[in-house]
Amino acid sequence: MIRTTRAARPEDAAEIVRLRRLMFAAMDGRDSPGAWEATAEGIVREQLASPSPRLGAFVVDGDPAGGTRGASHLAACAVGTVEQRLPAPGHPTGRFGFVFSVCTDDRYRGRGFGRATTEALLGWFAAQGVTRVDLHATADAERLYRSLGFAEHSTALSLDVSRPLLPPSGR
C-alpha cells in the first residue's frame, strides 16, 4: 500500500490526539490519559472544520483499525498553529508558526512519515504567510529538524501563570 501525506480532516481529531498522547509518553516515559484528550479532540475537530483555520495538520493513514474497512488508524501526523503577532522588520506579516505535535506510531517508524508530514506542514505555514516557525525538539527528533533547516535563534523563557507568581526577590 502506497502511503501519501494528506491534510487532516475533522474526523481525524481522535487519532491526532491518540498520536499526541503517544508523543508525550515517548518524551517522558509516562502514559498520561485524562480530560485533556477530550478538550484537545474538540479543539482539533473545530479548527479543522473552520473555513480559516489557525491549525494546520497533515497525516499519513495507517492500516484499517482491526482490519475493518472505513475506520483507520493514523500512522503519523504533524500539527501546528499560526499566531498573529505585530509585524517586525524581519517578519513583515507578523505571522509565526509553532509546531507542537509530530508523531509516528511505533508500527510505522523509519518510513519517512515524520519528515513527510512535517514538510507538508511547513509548506502550509509558508502558504499562510508565516515567516518563522518554532518548535521544541526531542533529542531523537533534533536531527530531522536540523536537516529541514531549523536552528537555535534565541534564548526563550517561559512562565506558568496558572501558578501563583513569586514576589520579586529583595522585597
C-alpha positions as CSV (number, residue, x, y, z in Angstrom):
1,M,0.0,0.0,0.0
2,I,1.4,3.4,-1.0
3,R,1.0,5.9,1.8
4,T,0.6,9.6,1.0
5,T,0.5,12.6,3.1
6,R,-2.8,14.4,3.2
7,A,-4.4,17.4,5.0
8,A,-6.1,16.2,8.2
9,R,-9.9,16.3,8.3
10,P,-12.2,16.9,11.3
11,E,-12.9,13.2,11.6
12,D,-9.1,12.6,12.2
13,A,-9.3,14.5,15.5
14,A,-9.4,11.5,17.8
15,E,-6.5,9.8,16.0
16,I,-4.4,13.0,16.1
17,V,-5.0,13.2,19.9
18,R,-4.1,9.5,20.2
19,L,-0.8,10.2,18.4
20,R,-0.2,13.3,20.6
21,R,-0.6,11.1,23.7
22,L,1.9,8.6,22.3
23,M,4.3,11.5,21.7
24,F,4.1,12.7,25.3
25,A,4.6,9.1,26.5
26,A,7.7,8.8,24.4
27,M,9.0,12.1,25.7
28,D,8.8,11.4,29.4
29,G,8.1,7.6,29.7
30,R,4.7,8.0,31.2
31,D,1.3,7.5,29.7
32,S,-0.9,10.3,30.8
33,P,-4.6,9.9,29.8
34,G,-7.0,12.4,31.1
35,A,-9.7,15.1,30.4
36,W,-7.1,17.0,28.2
37,E,-7.8,14.4,25.5
38,A,-11.5,15.3,25.0
39,T,-10.7,19.0,25.1
40,A,-7.9,18.6,22.6
41,E,-10.1,16.5,20.3
42,G,-12.8,19.2,20.4
43,I,-10.3,21.9,19.5
44,V,-8.7,19.9,16.7
45,R,-12.2,19.0,15.3
46,E,-13.4,22.6,15.5
47,Q,-10.2,24.1,14.0
48,L,-10.1,21.6,11.1
49,A,-13.7,22.4,10.2
50,S,-13.1,26.1,10.3
51,P,-13.1,27.9,6.9
52,S,-10.0,29.8,8.0
53,P,-8.2,27.6,10.5
54,R,-5.2,28.7,12.6
55,L,-4.4,25.0,13.0
56,G,-2.6,23.0,10.3
57,A,-2.4,19.3,10.4
58,F,-1.1,16.7,8.0
59,V,-1.3,13.0,8.4
60,V,-0.4,9.6,6.8
61,D,-3.1,6.9,7.0
62,G,-2.2,3.6,8.7
63,D,-3.9,0.3,8.3
64,P,-7.6,-0.1,8.9
65,A,-8.5,-0.4,12.5
66,G,-8.9,-4.1,13.4
67,G,-8.7,-5.0,9.7
68,T,-12.2,-3.4,9.0
69,R,-12.9,-1.1,6.1
70,G,-13.7,2.5,6.9
71,A,-12.1,3.1,10.3
72,S,-8.4,3.6,10.2
73,H,-5.6,4.5,12.5
74,L,-3.2,7.2,11.5
75,A,0.4,6.2,11.0
76,A,1.8,9.7,11.6
77,C,0.9,13.4,12.0
78,A,2.4,16.9,12.2
79,V,0.3,19.6,13.7
80,G,1.0,23.3,14.3
81,T,-0.7,26.7,14.7
82,V,-0.3,30.1,13.2
83,E,0.0,33.0,15.6
84,Q,-0.6,36.6,14.6
85,R,1.9,39.0,16.2
86,L,2.7,42.5,15.4
87,P,4.9,42.8,12.3
88,A,8.6,43.5,12.7
89,P,11.4,44.3,10.3
90,G,12.3,40.6,9.8
91,H,8.7,39.5,9.9
92,P,6.6,41.9,7.9
93,T,3.4,39.8,8.2
94,G,3.8,39.2,11.9
95,R,2.7,35.6,11.3
96,F,4.6,33.0,13.2
97,G,4.2,29.2,13.2
98,F,4.6,26.8,16.0
99,V,4.9,23.0,15.5
100,F,3.5,21.3,18.6
101,S,2.9,17.7,17.6
102,V,4.9,15.4,15.3
103,C,4.4,11.8,16.0
104,T,4.7,8.5,14.2
105,D,3.0,5.4,15.6
106,D,5.7,2.8,16.5
107,R,4.4,0.4,13.9
108,Y,5.3,2.8,11.1
109,R,8.6,4.3,12.2
110,G,11.5,4.5,9.9
111,R,9.5,5.1,6.8
112,G,9.9,8.9,6.5
113,F,6.4,9.7,7.6
114,G,7.5,12.2,10.2
115,R,9.6,14.1,7.6
116,A,6.8,13.9,5.0
117,T,4.1,15.3,7.4
118,T,6.5,18.0,8.8
119,E,7.4,19.1,5.2
120,A,3.7,19.3,4.4
121,L,3.1,21.4,7.5
122,L,6.0,23.7,6.6
123,G,4.5,24.2,3.2
124,W,1.1,25.1,4.7
125,F,2.9,27.6,7.0
126,A,4.5,29.2,4.0
127,A,1.2,29.5,2.2
128,Q,-0.2,31.2,5.3
129,G,2.4,34.0,5.1
130,V,4.3,32.7,8.1
131,T,7.9,34.0,8.2
132,R,9.3,31.9,11.2
133,V,8.4,28.5,12.6
134,D,9.4,27.5,16.1
135,L,9.3,24.1,17.8
136,H,10.6,22.2,20.8
137,A,12.7,19.2,19.6
138,T,13.3,16.0,21.5
139,A,16.9,14.6,21.3
140,D,15.6,11.8,19.0
141,A,14.0,14.3,16.5
142,E,16.6,17.0,16.6
143,R,18.5,15.6,13.6
144,L,15.3,15.6,11.5
145,Y,14.5,19.2,12.3
146,R,18.1,20.4,11.7
147,S,18.0,18.6,8.3
148,L,15.0,20.7,7.5
149,G,16.8,23.9,8.3
150,F,15.8,24.5,12.0
151,A,18.5,26.1,14.2
152,E,18.7,27.9,17.5
153,H,17.5,31.5,17.2
154,S,17.4,33.0,20.7
155,T,17.1,32.3,24.4
156,A,13.5,31.5,25.3
157,L,12.0,32.0,28.7
158,S,8.5,30.8,29.8
159,L,6.3,31.2,32.8
160,D,3.4,29.1,34.0
161,V,0.9,31.8,35.0
162,S,-1.5,29.1,36.4
163,R,0.7,29.0,39.5
164,P,1.0,31.9,42.0
165,L,3.6,34.4,41.0
166,L,6.6,34.7,43.3
167,P,7.3,38.2,44.7
168,P,10.4,39.9,43.3
169,S,13.5,39.0,45.3
170,G,14.7,41.6,47.8
171,R,11.3,42.9,48.7
